[in-house]
Amino acid sequence: MSKFKGKKVLIVGCGTSGVAAAKFLVKQGARVMISDTKQRTELPEPLKELGDLKVELEFGGHTERSFMGAELIIVSPGININNLQLLQAAKAKGTPVTSEIELAVGELEQPLIAITGTNGKSTVTTLVGEMFKSDQKGAFIGGNLGTPLIDYVTQGQPGQVAVCELSSYQLELTEKMVPAVAIFTNIDQDHLDRYGSMENYTAAKKRLLKVCDRNSWVVLNYDDSVVQGFAQENVGKLIWFTMKNPLEVGGDFAEKFFGAYYDATKNVIVTKVTGKEEIYTLELFKLFGDHNKQNLMAAICAARVMGVSQQGIQACINSFKGLAHRLEFVRKKDGVYFFNDSKATNIQSVQAALTAFKRSPVILIAGGKDKNMEFTPLVPLVQKKVKLMILVGEAKEKINRALGDFAETYLVGTFEEAVLMSFQKSRNGDIVLLSPGCSSQDMFRDFEERGDYFKKLVNQL
Protein backbone atom coordinates (compact mmCIF):
# COMPACT_ATOMS: atom_id res chain seq x y z
CA MET A 1 0.00 0.00 0.00
CA SER A 2 1.23 3.50 -0.83
CA LYS A 3 2.66 5.50 2.10
CA PHE A 4 0.62 8.47 0.82
CA LYS A 5 -2.77 6.70 0.88
CA GLY A 6 -5.26 8.76 2.88
CA LYS A 7 -2.64 11.36 3.84
CA LYS A 8 -3.69 15.02 3.78
CA VAL A 9 -1.16 16.77 1.53
CA LEU A 10 -1.05 20.51 0.90
CA ILE A 11 0.70 21.72 -2.27
CA VAL A 12 1.66 25.39 -2.09
CA GLY A 13 1.64 26.86 -5.61
CA CYS A 14 -0.43 25.82 -8.62
CA GLY A 15 2.39 25.95 -11.16
CA THR A 16 3.92 23.21 -13.31
CA SER A 17 5.62 21.31 -10.48
CA GLY A 18 2.62 21.70 -8.15
CA VAL A 19 0.23 20.24 -10.72
CA ALA A 20 2.66 17.39 -11.45
CA ALA A 21 2.95 16.60 -7.72
CA ALA A 22 -0.84 16.60 -7.40
CA LYS A 23 -1.23 14.10 -10.23
CA PHE A 24 1.25 11.72 -8.60
CA LEU A 25 -0.22 12.02 -5.11
CA VAL A 26 -3.84 11.55 -6.21
CA LYS A 27 -2.72 8.39 -8.02
CA GLN A 28 -1.18 7.26 -4.72
CA GLY A 29 -4.48 7.79 -2.89
CA ALA A 30 -3.57 10.98 -1.03
CA ARG A 31 -6.12 13.69 -0.11
CA VAL A 32 -4.67 16.67 -1.96
CA MET A 33 -5.26 20.39 -1.65
CA ILE A 34 -3.54 23.06 -3.79
CA SER A 35 -3.31 26.58 -2.39
CA ASP A 36 -2.27 29.59 -4.47
CA THR A 37 -2.31 33.36 -3.93
CA LYS A 38 -3.48 33.92 -7.52
CA GLN A 39 -7.13 33.98 -8.52
CA ARG A 40 -8.68 31.08 -10.45
CA THR A 41 -8.92 33.26 -13.59
CA GLU A 42 -5.13 33.78 -13.55
CA LEU A 43 -4.40 30.04 -13.77
CA PRO A 44 -6.18 28.72 -16.88
CA GLU A 45 -3.35 26.37 -17.99
CA PRO A 46 -2.80 24.63 -14.62
CA LEU A 47 -6.56 24.20 -14.19
CA LYS A 48 -6.78 22.67 -17.65
CA GLU A 49 -3.96 20.28 -16.71
CA LEU A 50 -5.72 19.27 -13.50
CA GLY A 51 -8.94 18.54 -15.39
CA ASP A 52 -11.35 16.57 -13.21
CA LEU A 53 -8.61 15.34 -10.84
CA LYS A 54 -9.91 14.93 -7.27
CA VAL A 55 -8.10 17.92 -5.74
CA GLU A 56 -9.38 20.61 -3.37
CA LEU A 57 -8.42 24.07 -4.65
CA GLU A 58 -7.82 27.25 -2.67
CA PHE A 59 -7.28 30.46 -4.66
CA GLY A 60 -6.71 34.12 -3.81
CA GLY A 61 -4.55 33.50 -0.74
CA HIS A 62 -3.51 30.88 1.80
CA THR A 63 -5.54 30.02 4.91
CA GLU A 64 -4.52 28.79 8.34
CA ARG A 65 -6.93 25.86 7.98
CA SER A 66 -5.12 24.49 4.90
CA PHE A 67 -1.66 24.70 6.49
CA MET A 68 -2.53 23.56 10.00
CA GLY A 69 -4.63 20.65 8.72
CA ALA A 70 -1.93 19.20 6.45
CA GLU A 71 0.11 16.10 7.28
CA LEU A 72 2.64 16.90 4.53
CA ILE A 73 3.36 20.19 2.74
CA ILE A 74 4.97 20.40 -0.69
CA VAL A 75 6.27 23.84 -1.64
CA SER A 76 6.64 24.90 -5.27
CA PRO A 77 10.02 26.44 -6.27
CA GLY A 78 8.56 29.89 -6.91
CA ILE A 79 7.50 30.24 -3.25
CA ASN A 80 9.96 31.97 -0.93
CA ILE A 81 9.85 29.63 2.07
CA ASN A 82 11.26 32.28 4.42
CA ASN A 83 8.49 34.78 3.66
CA LEU A 84 5.50 32.54 4.31
CA GLN A 85 4.54 32.71 8.00
CA LEU A 86 1.90 29.98 7.77
CA LEU A 87 4.58 27.62 6.45
CA GLN A 88 6.90 28.47 9.33
CA ALA A 89 4.06 27.87 11.78
CA ALA A 90 3.32 24.46 10.23
CA LYS A 91 7.00 23.53 10.43
CA ALA A 92 7.13 24.59 14.07
CA LYS A 93 4.16 22.30 14.70
CA GLY A 94 6.15 19.42 13.23
CA THR A 95 4.53 19.12 9.79
CA PRO A 96 7.03 17.77 7.24
CA VAL A 97 7.80 20.30 4.48
CA THR A 98 9.36 19.17 1.21
CA SER A 99 9.55 19.90 -2.52
CA GLU A 100 8.39 18.22 -5.73
CA ILE A 101 12.03 17.25 -6.45
CA GLU A 102 12.48 15.58 -3.06
CA LEU A 103 9.11 13.85 -3.47
CA ALA A 104 10.25 12.47 -6.83
CA VAL A 105 13.71 11.44 -5.65
CA GLY A 106 12.14 9.40 -2.86
CA GLU A 107 10.39 7.30 -5.54
CA LEU A 108 13.15 7.31 -8.19
CA GLU A 109 14.55 3.92 -9.17
CA GLN A 110 17.22 5.05 -11.66
CA PRO A 111 20.48 6.95 -11.09
CA LEU A 112 20.10 10.72 -10.91
CA ILE A 113 22.42 13.14 -12.71
CA ALA A 114 21.82 16.57 -11.15
CA ILE A 115 23.04 19.78 -12.75
CA THR A 116 23.11 23.19 -11.08
CA GLY A 117 24.94 26.51 -11.35
CA THR A 118 24.11 30.04 -12.44
CA ASN A 119 24.49 29.57 -16.19
CA GLY A 120 24.79 26.66 -18.60
CA LYS A 121 22.51 24.31 -16.63
CA SER A 122 20.00 23.81 -19.44
CA THR A 123 22.67 23.27 -22.10
CA VAL A 124 24.58 20.76 -19.94
CA THR A 125 21.38 18.93 -18.96
CA THR A 126 20.28 18.61 -22.57
CA LEU A 127 23.76 17.58 -23.74
CA VAL A 128 24.03 14.81 -21.13
CA GLY A 129 20.59 13.48 -22.02
CA GLU A 130 21.31 13.59 -25.74
CA MET A 131 24.61 11.76 -25.22
CA PHE A 132 22.71 8.88 -23.60
CA LYS A 133 20.24 8.88 -26.48
CA SER A 134 23.05 8.92 -29.06
CA ASP A 135 24.31 5.77 -27.38
CA GLN A 136 20.84 4.15 -27.61
CA LYS A 137 20.32 4.51 -23.86
CA GLY A 138 17.00 5.88 -22.61
CA ALA A 139 17.20 9.07 -20.54
CA PHE A 140 14.74 11.44 -18.90
CA ILE A 141 15.65 15.12 -19.40
CA GLY A 142 13.85 17.62 -17.22
CA GLY A 143 13.59 19.16 -13.76
CA ASN A 144 13.84 22.94 -13.94
CA LEU A 145 14.19 22.41 -17.69
CA GLY A 146 10.71 21.47 -18.91
CA THR A 147 9.14 18.34 -17.44
CA PRO A 148 9.02 17.93 -13.62
CA LEU A 149 10.84 14.86 -12.30
CA ILE A 150 7.71 13.65 -10.54
CA ASP A 151 5.99 13.35 -13.96
CA TYR A 152 8.68 10.84 -14.94
CA VAL A 153 7.97 8.85 -11.77
CA THR A 154 4.21 8.95 -12.42
CA GLN A 155 4.79 7.66 -15.97
CA GLY A 156 6.59 4.56 -14.67
CA GLN A 157 10.24 5.63 -15.16
CA PRO A 158 10.78 4.30 -18.68
CA GLY A 159 14.45 5.40 -19.02
CA GLN A 160 17.80 4.21 -17.67
CA VAL A 161 18.82 7.48 -16.03
CA ALA A 162 17.22 10.77 -14.95
CA VAL A 163 19.07 13.92 -16.00
CA CYS A 164 17.77 16.95 -14.09
CA GLU A 165 18.49 20.65 -14.12
CA LEU A 166 18.04 22.00 -10.60
CA SER A 167 17.65 25.67 -9.73
CA SER A 168 18.64 27.17 -6.39
CA TYR A 169 14.92 27.38 -5.56
CA GLN A 170 14.52 23.64 -6.10
CA LEU A 171 17.52 22.88 -3.89
CA GLU A 172 16.38 24.88 -0.85
CA LEU A 173 14.52 21.90 0.67
CA THR A 174 16.95 19.22 -0.50
CA GLU A 175 17.83 16.71 2.23
CA LYS A 176 17.52 13.11 1.02
CA MET A 177 18.63 13.34 -2.60
CA VAL A 178 21.85 11.41 -3.30
CA PRO A 179 22.85 11.96 -6.94
CA ALA A 180 24.98 9.51 -8.89
CA VAL A 181 26.52 12.60 -10.53
CA ALA A 182 26.37 16.25 -9.43
CA ILE A 183 27.55 18.94 -11.86
CA PHE A 184 28.29 22.54 -10.86
CA THR A 185 28.69 24.77 -13.92
CA ASN A 186 29.54 28.15 -12.34
CA ILE A 187 28.35 30.53 -9.62
CA ASP A 188 27.76 34.25 -10.20
CA GLN A 189 25.28 36.86 -8.94
CA ASP A 190 21.66 35.95 -9.58
CA HIS A 191 18.31 35.97 -7.74
CA LEU A 192 19.67 38.44 -5.18
CA ASP A 193 16.15 39.83 -4.89
CA ARG A 194 15.26 36.52 -3.19
CA TYR A 195 18.51 35.70 -1.38
CA GLY A 196 19.77 39.15 -0.38
CA SER A 197 23.45 38.18 -0.66
CA MET A 198 25.83 36.05 -2.71
CA GLU A 199 26.56 34.01 0.42
CA ASN A 200 22.91 32.96 0.74
CA TYR A 201 22.58 32.25 -2.99
CA THR A 202 25.78 30.16 -3.00
CA ALA A 203 24.61 28.26 0.07
CA ALA A 204 21.40 27.30 -1.76
CA LYS A 205 23.41 25.93 -4.68
CA LYS A 206 25.78 24.16 -2.33
CA ARG A 207 22.95 22.07 -0.88
CA LEU A 208 23.48 19.74 -3.84
CA LEU A 209 27.10 19.25 -2.75
CA LYS A 210 25.99 18.55 0.83
CA VAL A 211 23.77 15.61 -0.19
CA CYS A 212 26.47 13.87 -2.27
CA ASP A 213 28.07 10.83 -0.67
CA ARG A 214 31.40 9.09 -1.28
CA ASN A 215 29.94 7.21 -4.26
CA SER A 216 28.72 10.37 -6.02
CA TRP A 217 30.71 11.75 -8.93
CA VAL A 218 31.12 15.50 -8.37
CA VAL A 219 31.94 17.50 -11.52
CA LEU A 220 33.42 20.94 -10.80
CA ASN A 221 34.45 23.90 -12.95
CA TYR A 222 38.12 24.62 -12.17
CA ASP A 223 37.88 27.98 -13.99
CA ASP A 224 35.24 29.34 -11.60
CA SER A 225 36.82 30.40 -8.29
CA VAL A 226 33.66 29.80 -6.24
CA VAL A 227 33.03 26.34 -7.70
CA GLN A 228 36.72 25.47 -7.44
CA GLY A 229 36.43 26.13 -3.70
CA PHE A 230 33.68 23.50 -3.41
CA ALA A 231 36.39 20.83 -3.73
CA GLN A 232 37.44 21.51 -0.13
CA GLU A 233 34.02 20.35 1.14
CA ASN A 234 33.51 17.53 -1.35
CA VAL A 235 33.27 13.96 -0.07
CA GLY A 236 32.49 12.41 -3.47
CA LYS A 237 34.67 11.38 -6.41
CA LEU A 238 36.02 14.63 -7.86
CA ILE A 239 36.09 15.38 -11.61
CA TRP A 240 37.41 18.70 -12.97
CA PHE A 241 36.71 20.44 -16.26
CA THR A 242 38.78 23.42 -17.39
CA MET A 243 39.85 25.55 -20.35
CA LYS A 244 43.43 25.35 -18.98
CA ASN A 245 45.92 22.64 -19.86
CA PRO A 246 46.70 20.90 -16.54
CA LEU A 247 50.39 20.76 -17.47
CA GLU A 248 50.44 24.54 -17.65
CA VAL A 249 48.74 24.80 -14.26
CA GLY A 250 51.37 22.42 -12.91
CA GLY A 251 51.84 21.06 -9.40
CA ASP A 252 49.46 18.57 -7.82
CA PHE A 253 46.67 19.58 -10.20
CA ALA A 254 48.65 18.38 -13.25
CA GLU A 255 49.95 15.29 -11.50
CA LYS A 256 46.58 14.07 -10.22
CA PHE A 257 44.32 15.55 -12.91
CA PHE A 258 41.08 13.63 -13.42
CA GLY A 259 38.56 15.16 -15.78
CA ALA A 260 38.50 17.10 -19.06
CA TYR A 261 40.35 20.07 -20.54
CA TYR A 262 40.27 22.01 -23.81
CA ASP A 263 43.32 21.94 -26.08
CA ALA A 264 43.07 25.16 -28.10
CA THR A 265 45.96 24.27 -30.41
CA LYS A 266 44.07 21.26 -31.79
CA ASN A 267 40.46 22.36 -31.04
CA VAL A 268 39.80 19.15 -29.11
CA ILE A 269 38.66 18.15 -25.65
CA VAL A 270 40.98 15.78 -23.81
CA THR A 271 39.54 13.62 -21.05
CA LYS A 272 41.08 11.45 -18.37
CA VAL A 273 38.15 9.74 -16.69
CA THR A 274 38.35 6.11 -17.81
CA GLY A 275 41.93 5.22 -16.99
CA LYS A 276 43.13 6.29 -20.44
CA GLU A 277 43.28 9.54 -22.36
CA GLU A 278 40.45 10.15 -24.83
CA ILE A 279 40.16 12.84 -27.51
CA TYR A 280 36.91 14.47 -28.69
CA THR A 281 37.10 16.67 -31.78
CA LEU A 282 35.05 19.89 -31.98
CA GLU A 283 35.36 20.19 -35.74
CA LEU A 284 31.56 19.79 -36.17
CA PHE A 285 30.47 21.33 -32.85
CA LYS A 286 27.92 24.04 -33.70
CA LEU A 287 27.85 26.03 -30.45
CA PHE A 288 30.31 28.88 -30.16
CA GLY A 289 31.92 30.60 -27.18
CA ASP A 290 34.26 29.29 -24.48
CA HIS A 291 31.32 28.89 -22.11
CA ASN A 292 29.86 26.24 -24.42
CA LYS A 293 33.16 24.36 -24.47
CA GLN A 294 32.96 24.32 -20.67
CA ASN A 295 29.35 23.10 -20.83
CA LEU A 296 30.39 20.36 -23.23
CA MET A 297 33.27 19.21 -21.03
CA ALA A 298 30.98 18.95 -18.00
CA ALA A 299 28.50 16.88 -20.00
CA ILE A 300 31.21 14.57 -21.41
CA CYS A 301 32.57 13.85 -17.92
CA ALA A 302 29.13 12.96 -16.54
CA ALA A 303 28.10 10.85 -19.52
CA ARG A 304 31.40 8.96 -19.68
CA VAL A 305 31.54 7.95 -16.00
CA MET A 306 27.93 6.78 -16.30
CA GLY A 307 28.77 4.42 -19.15
CA VAL A 308 28.05 6.33 -22.37
CA SER A 309 30.50 5.23 -25.08
CA GLN A 310 33.10 7.50 -26.63
CA GLN A 311 31.39 7.00 -30.01
CA GLY A 312 27.99 8.00 -28.60
CA ILE A 313 29.44 11.16 -27.09
CA GLN A 314 31.23 12.16 -30.30
CA ALA A 315 28.05 11.57 -32.32
CA CYS A 316 26.18 13.93 -29.99
CA ILE A 317 28.91 16.58 -30.26
CA ASN A 318 28.67 16.43 -34.05
CA SER A 319 24.87 16.72 -34.20
CA PHE A 320 23.89 18.95 -31.25
CA LYS A 321 22.29 22.22 -32.41
CA GLY A 322 21.92 24.03 -29.09
CA LEU A 323 18.87 25.32 -27.24
CA ALA A 324 16.26 27.86 -28.20
CA HIS A 325 16.78 31.27 -26.56
CA ARG A 326 20.48 30.57 -25.91
CA LEU A 327 22.54 32.56 -28.45
CA GLU A 328 20.04 31.31 -31.01
CA PHE A 329 20.57 32.62 -34.53
CA VAL A 330 17.26 34.05 -35.78
CA ARG A 331 17.95 35.45 -39.25
CA LYS A 332 20.19 37.59 -41.42
CA LYS A 333 18.42 40.67 -42.79
CA ASP A 334 20.18 43.16 -45.13
CA GLY A 335 23.57 42.00 -43.84
CA VAL A 336 22.54 42.28 -40.16
CA TYR A 337 22.64 39.17 -37.93
CA PHE A 338 19.96 38.75 -35.23
CA PHE A 339 20.56 36.54 -32.18
CA ASN A 340 18.05 35.59 -29.47
CA ASP A 341 19.66 35.13 -26.06
CA SER A 342 16.48 35.68 -24.02
CA LYS A 343 17.59 33.05 -21.50
CA ALA A 344 20.37 35.45 -20.43
CA THR A 345 18.66 36.62 -17.24
CA ASN A 346 21.82 37.55 -15.32
CA ILE A 347 25.10 39.39 -15.81
CA GLN A 348 27.33 36.36 -16.41
CA SER A 349 25.08 35.20 -19.25
CA VAL A 350 25.43 38.58 -20.98
CA GLN A 351 29.20 38.44 -20.48
CA ALA A 352 29.31 34.99 -22.08
CA ALA A 353 27.21 36.14 -25.03
CA LEU A 354 29.30 39.25 -25.71
CA THR A 355 32.54 37.30 -25.33
CA ALA A 356 31.33 34.73 -27.86
CA PHE A 357 31.29 37.34 -30.66
CA LYS A 358 34.91 37.86 -31.68
CA ARG A 359 34.71 40.57 -34.33
CA SER A 360 31.47 42.21 -35.42
CA PRO A 361 30.11 45.27 -33.58
CA VAL A 362 27.12 44.43 -31.36
CA ILE A 363 23.84 46.27 -30.89
CA LEU A 364 22.70 45.06 -27.47
CA ILE A 365 19.03 44.97 -26.43
CA ALA A 366 18.90 44.62 -22.64
CA GLY A 367 16.62 45.20 -19.68
CA GLY A 368 13.64 43.68 -17.95
CA LYS A 369 12.82 42.98 -14.31
CA ASP A 370 15.75 43.73 -12.01
CA LYS A 371 16.85 40.95 -9.65
CA ASN A 372 18.85 43.35 -7.46
CA MET A 373 21.98 42.78 -9.52
CA GLU A 374 25.00 44.99 -10.10
CA PHE A 375 25.55 45.78 -13.81
CA THR A 376 28.99 47.46 -13.62
CA PRO A 377 30.89 44.17 -14.26
CA LEU A 378 29.67 44.54 -17.88
CA VAL A 379 31.58 47.82 -18.40
CA PRO A 380 34.76 46.36 -20.02
CA LEU A 381 32.80 44.23 -22.51
CA VAL A 382 30.37 47.02 -23.36
CA GLN A 383 33.33 49.32 -24.05
CA LYS A 384 35.02 46.71 -26.20
CA LYS A 385 32.14 45.02 -28.05
CA VAL A 386 28.97 47.15 -27.97
CA LYS A 387 28.49 50.00 -30.42
CA LEU A 388 24.94 50.75 -29.28
CA MET A 389 22.65 49.76 -26.41
CA ILE A 390 18.87 49.80 -26.47
CA LEU A 391 17.37 49.49 -22.98
CA VAL A 392 13.79 48.53 -22.15
CA GLY A 393 11.76 47.42 -19.14
CA GLU A 394 11.81 48.16 -15.41
CA ALA A 395 15.60 48.02 -15.08
CA LYS A 396 16.46 50.33 -18.01
CA GLU A 397 17.27 53.36 -15.83
CA LYS A 398 19.48 51.31 -13.52
CA ILE A 399 21.36 49.75 -16.46
CA ASN A 400 21.73 53.18 -18.06
CA ARG A 401 23.31 54.60 -14.89
CA ALA A 402 25.81 51.71 -14.79
CA LEU A 403 26.63 51.37 -18.50
CA GLY A 404 25.22 54.34 -20.42
CA ASP A 405 28.51 56.25 -20.49
CA PHE A 406 30.32 53.44 -22.29
CA ALA A 407 28.24 53.07 -25.47
CA GLU A 408 25.67 55.07 -27.38
CA THR A 409 22.46 54.32 -25.44
CA TYR A 410 18.73 54.65 -26.04
CA LEU A 411 15.94 54.05 -23.52
CA VAL A 412 12.65 52.95 -25.11
CA GLY A 413 9.17 52.28 -23.80
CA THR A 414 8.22 49.06 -25.59
CA PHE A 415 9.82 45.86 -26.77
CA GLU A 416 8.59 46.58 -30.31
CA GLU A 417 10.44 49.92 -30.29
CA ALA A 418 13.62 48.20 -29.14
CA VAL A 419 13.62 45.70 -32.02
CA LEU A 420 12.69 48.28 -34.65
CA MET A 421 15.34 50.74 -33.47
CA SER A 422 17.99 48.00 -33.41
CA PHE A 423 17.40 47.42 -37.11
CA GLN A 424 17.16 51.11 -37.99
CA LYS A 425 20.48 51.87 -36.30
CA SER A 426 22.30 48.81 -37.70
CA ARG A 427 24.71 48.60 -40.60
CA ASN A 428 25.92 45.73 -42.79
CA GLY A 429 27.86 43.20 -40.68
CA ASP A 430 26.38 44.28 -37.33
CA ILE A 431 25.04 41.82 -34.78
CA VAL A 432 21.76 42.60 -33.01
CA LEU A 433 21.78 40.67 -29.74
CA LEU A 434 18.86 40.29 -27.36
CA SER A 435 20.66 39.45 -24.12
CA PRO A 436 18.56 41.12 -21.42
CA GLY A 437 20.54 40.43 -18.25
CA CYS A 438 17.21 40.55 -16.39
CA SER A 439 14.19 38.34 -15.85
CA SER A 440 11.19 38.81 -18.11
CA GLN A 441 8.29 39.12 -15.68
CA ASP A 442 7.87 42.88 -16.06
CA MET A 443 6.60 42.41 -19.64
CA PHE A 444 6.35 38.67 -20.36
CA ARG A 445 5.33 35.40 -18.69
CA ASP A 446 8.85 33.95 -18.97
CA PHE A 447 12.04 34.12 -21.04
CA GLU A 448 10.56 31.74 -23.64
CA GLU A 449 7.66 34.08 -24.36
CA ARG A 450 10.10 37.01 -24.57
CA GLY A 451 12.42 35.14 -26.94
CA ASP A 452 9.57 33.91 -29.14
CA TYR A 453 8.19 37.45 -29.41
CA PHE A 454 11.64 38.77 -30.33
CA LYS A 455 11.90 36.16 -33.09
CA LYS A 456 8.43 37.06 -34.34
CA LEU A 457 9.30 40.78 -34.49
CA VAL A 458 12.63 40.11 -36.21
CA ASN A 459 11.01 37.91 -38.82
CA GLN A 460 8.49 40.68 -39.55
CA LEU A 461 11.21 43.25 -40.33
N, C-alpha and C positions, 0 to 999 in steps of 0.2 A: 504494500500500500504506500502511496506517495506521502512523504513527510509534510506536504503542504495541504493534504486533504482536510477540509473543514476549517483551515486556519484563516483568520481575518487579516488580510494583507492590504495595507494602504500604499498606493503608488502616488508619489508626489510629482506631478508634471505629466501632462497629456501630450508629450511629444513622441518622436519616433521610438525611442528606447522604452518609454513608459507603456506605449501601446503594445510593443513586442513582449514586454514582461507580463502584461495583462493576459495576452493570448496564451503564453506558456502556463501561467498560474491557474487560469480557468480550466485548462486541459488537465491540470494536476488535481483539480477538485477544490481549489482554494476559494474563499469568499472575498472577492476583490472589489476595492473601491479606488477610483482615481480622483484626485483632488487637484484643481488647477486654479490659479488666480484669474485666468482669462475667462471671458464669457463664452458660452456655447457657440455663438455666432462667429467667434474668432477662430474656431478650431474645426472647420469643415472637413479637412483631410483626415485628421485623426479619428473623427467621429465616423467617417466613411469606412476607415480601416477596421474600427471596432465592430461595425455592423450591428448584428443582433446578439453579440456576445453578452453573457450574463455578468455585467459589471455595473456597480453603483457609481454614479457620476456626481461630482460636486464641482460646480463652476462658480466663478466670480469671487473666489477667496477660500481660504482654508478655515476649518472650524475645529474647536477643541474636541468635539465629539469624535471626529474622524481620526484625530491623532491619538487621543487617550484610549480609544476603543480598539486600536490596532494591536495585533500580536507580532507583526513584522512590518517594517516600513522600508520601502524601496524609493530612493531619491534619484530623480533624473539629473543628468550632468549639468543642465542649465540652472539648477537651483543652488544658490549659495547657502551651504549648510550652516554657516556661522551666523547668517542673518535671519534665520527662521526660528523664532522663540518657541513655537509649538513643538518643533522638532527637538530642540534642546530639552524641553520639558519631558517629552516622551522618552528621550535617552536617559534622563535622570531617573525616570520611573523604572528603567530597566528594559524598555522595548528595544529589541535588536534593530539597528538601522544599517542598511546595506545599499548596494547599487545593482543595476541591471548586469553589469560586467561580472561582479562577484557572484550574483545569482547564477549566471551562465557557467562560470568557471567551476562552481560546485557540482555541476551536472556534466561537465565536459569529459569526454572519454579519450580524445586525441591530444597529442602534444600541442602546446600553445606557443606560438612565436609572437611576442609582444613588442611593438615598436612605439617609442615615444621620443620627444624632443620638441624644439620650437618649430623648426622647419624641416621639410623633406620627409615627414612621416608618411604622407599619402603615397609619394613616389616609391619609397622603400617598401612599404606594405604591398603595393601593387606589383613591384618587381619580384619580391620574394614569392608571392602567389603565382605569378606567371612563370617563374623558373620551375616550380613544381609541376605546373601544367605542361610546360615544354618537355618535361621528363616523363609525361604520361602518369603523373601522380596527382590525385584529386586534392584540392585545397580550397578551404573557405577563405575568402578575402573580405574583411569588413571591420566591425567595431566602429570607431569614430568616422571611418570612411565607409559610408553607405549602410550596409545591412547590420543591424545589431547582432551581437554574438548569440543572444538568447534565441533569436529566430533560427539560427543554425541548429541549436539544441532541439528546439521544437520540431524541426523538420527531420530529426532522426540522425543527424551528424553523418552525412553521406561521404565526407572527404577523409583524407588521411592525416591532415594537419589543419589547425586553425591559425590563420595569419591575421593579427588584429592591430590596427592603429589605435592607440590609447592617448587621449588628451589628458592634460593635468586635471581637468574636472572629473574625468572618469577614474582617475587614480586616487582621488581624495579619500575614498572609503575602502581602498584596497587593503586586505589583511590576509586572505587565505590563498590568493593566486600564487602559484609557483610555476613560472614559465619555463619551458624547455630552452628557449632562447629569449633574451631581452636585448633590444637594440636601443641605444641612445644616440640620436643623430647630432644634436647640438643644443645648447641652451643660450638663449638671449632674451632681452626684455620682451614680454608679452603679457597680456591679461592683468596688467598692474592695477587696472580699475577694480578687479576682484581681489587680488592678493595684497596690494598695498606696497609690496617690496619685492625685490629680486630674490631675497632670502626665502620668503614664503613661497614664491612661485617655484623656485628650484627644489624646495623641500617637497612640494606636491609631485614634481617629476621623479624625485628620488625615491618615492614610495615603491616604484617598480623595482629599484635596486634592492630595497629592504626585504622584499618578499622572495628574492632569488635564493636558492640554496646551493650547496656545493656541486650539485649536478647540473645546474643551469649554465648555459653558455651566455656570457655577458659581452656584448659587442659594443666597444667604446670608440669614439672619435678622438684620436690623439691630437688632432689639430685644433680642438676646442678646449680652451684652458679649464673651463668648468667641468666638462665631461671627463677630461683627462684626470681631474682630481677625484672622480668617482672611484678610480681604481684602488684608492687607499681604503675604501670601505667595502670593496667587493669581496664576497666569499665564494663566488662562482668561478667558472673556467673562463679566463680573460682572453678576449680576441680584440686586437687593435685594427683600425683602418686609418690610413693617413696618405696625404699627398706627398709626404717626405720619404725619401729613400732611407730606410733604417741604417744603412751603412754610413750615410752622411750625418745622421743623428749621433751615431756612435754609442760607446759605453754599453751598459747592460741592455739597453733597448735594442741595439743591433744584435747583440749576442743571443738574446732570448726571444727575439721577435717572433710572434705568432699572430698571423692575421693577413692583411692585404695592404699593398701600397701601389701608388701610380708611378710608372716609369715614363716620364715625359719624353725622353729621347726616342723611345720606341712606340709611344702611344699605346701602351698595354698596362693591364693590371696584373701584378704578380702576387700570388697568394702562397702562404705557408700555413695550411690548416689541416692537411691530410698526411703529414709526415714527409711529403715531397713538394717541391716547388711546382706550381702550375701557372701557366700564362693564359690570359684572356685578352684577345685583341679587340680594340675599340674602333677598328676600321669602318664598321657598319653601324656603330652606335649613333642614334639620331638625336639624342639630347645633348645640348651644349652647356658649357659652364663648368667650372671646377666643382661647384656644389653638387652637380649631377654625377660627377665621377665619384665623389664621396658617397652619395646615395647608392650608387651601383656597387661600390666596394662593400658597404654594410650588408647589402642584399646578398651578394656572392658568399660572404662569410657565413651568414645564417643558413642559406640554402645548402651550402656544401657540407657543413657539419651535421645537417639533418638528412643527408643522404642523397641529395640531388646530384646527378652526374655532371661531370665537366662539360660534356656534349650538350646536355639540356640547358645548362647555364649559358653557354656560348650561343646557342640557338635563340634564347630569350634576348640576349644582348643585341643580336643582329636584327631582331624583329620588333623590339619594343618601341612604340611611337610616343610615349609620354602620356601625361594626363591633361584633360581639358582644364583650362583656367590656370595652367602652370606654364608660363612662357610659351603659350600656344600661338602659333602663327595663324593669323586670321586671313589676310589677303595682302596682295600687292596692288596698289592703286596709283596710277600715274607716277610710278617710280618710288612710291612711299610704302614702307613695310609696316603693317599693323600687328602688334602682339598683345594678346590677352593674358595678363598675369593677375587676374582678379583674386586668386587665392593668396596673394601677397598681402597679408593683413597685419604685418609687423615690419619693423625696420630692417631686420636681417634679411627678410625676403626681398625687399627692395634693393638692398646692397647686392645680393646674389644676382638679381636680374640685371642691374646696371653693369656689374662686373662681367657678366656673360657676353655683353656686346663689346667687341674689341675695337671697332673702328668708327662706325657711322654715328653721327650726332643723334641724340635722343630727345624727343619731345615727350615729357613725362606727364601723364595724367595721374594725379594723386589726391588723396583726401577721403573722408568718410567719417565714421564714428570713432572718436578718439578713445583709446584704451589707457589713457594716462601715461603715454609713452613720450620719451625724449627724442626729438627728430634731428638734433644737431650732429649725431654720428654720421648722417648722410652728407654733411657739408663737402668733404673731399671728393666724393663721387659725383655730386651735383656739379661742382666746379669743373671737374675733369670731363664728364660725359654728357651733361644735360645742357642743351642750347636753349630750351624753353620749358617752363613748367606751367601747367594749367591745373589749378586747385579748385576742388568742389567739395561740398558737404560740410558737416559740422566742424571738422578740424581744420578747414582751409586757412582760417586766420592764424591759428597756432603754427601750422606748417610754414606759412608765409613769414611769420616772425623769426622762425629758426633758419629758413633756407632762402627766403626771397631776395636777399642781397647777393646771391651767388649764381643766379641765372635770371634771364628775363622771365617775369612771372605774371600770370593773369589769374584773378579770382572770378569764378563764374557761378551763376545761381543754379544751373541745372546740368544734369549729366549730358543731355542732348547738346547743350552749348559747348561743353568740354570737348566732345568728339568732333563737332563741326569746326570749332576753332583750331583743333589740332591739325586737321586737314588743311584748313585755310592758311595756316602759318608754316606748313611744311614745304620742303623742296625736294627735288629728286635725290634719292639716296638716304633720306631721313628715316628714322625709326620712330613710330608713334607707339609708346608703351603705356598701357594701363597697368600700373603697379601701385595700388592705392596706399599701402602702408597702414591701413586702418580697416576696421570691420565695416560691414555694409549696412548695418541695421538702421542707420539714419535715413536711408533712401530705398533699401531693398530688403527682401526676406533673408537672403544669405549671399555668399560670394558667388554661388552658381548663377543665381538670378541676375546679379550685377554683370557677371562675365557674359552671360547669354545676351543680355540687352546691349552690351558693348559690341558684340559680334553682329547683332542685328543692325545696329546703327552704322557700323563700318561697312557692312555689305549693302547698305542703302545709299552710300556716298556716290 
